[in-house]
Amino acid sequence: MMTGFMWVALVITGIFFVSFVILFVCAWIIYTRVERAVISPGVIKDGH
């Protein structure tokens, strides 16, 4: 019975870890796109 609980805990932990990695990758992509938009000369030239 303890082995079943251990596997459930490991599966839940794995799901949380995978979702955290996916969220981190999405946040990194958004961050790099925002940085590129802020640094790009067209945005600075328009004055926005």
SVG drawing of the C-alpha trace seen along z (x, -y; Angstrom):
<svg xmlns="http://www.w3.org/2000/svg" viewBox="-2 -60 20 62">
<polyline fill="none" stroke="black" stroke-width="0.4" points="0.0,0.0 2.9,-2.4 4.3,-1.7 1.1,-2.8 1.2,-6.1 4.8,-6.6 4.0,-6.1 1.1,-8.6 3.3,-11.1 6.1,-10.6 3.6,-11.0 2.1,-14.2 5.6,-15.6 6.6,-14.8 3.5,-16.5 4.3,-19.6 7.9,-19.6 6.9,-19.3 4.3,-22.1 6.9,-24.3 9.4,-23.7 6.8,-24.5 5.8,-27.7 9.4,-28.7 10.0,-28.2 6.9,-30.2 8.0,-33.1 11.5,-33.1 10.0,-33.3 7.7,-36.1 10.7,-37.9 12.9,-37.6 10.2,-38.9 9.5,-41.9 13.2,-42.7 13.6,-42.5 10.5,-44.7 11.9,-47.3 15.4,-47.3 14.5,-47.3 15.2,-50.6 11.7,-50.9 10.0,-51.2 12.6,-53.8 12.2,-55.7 8.4,-55.9 8.8,-57.3 6.6,-54.6"/>
</svg>
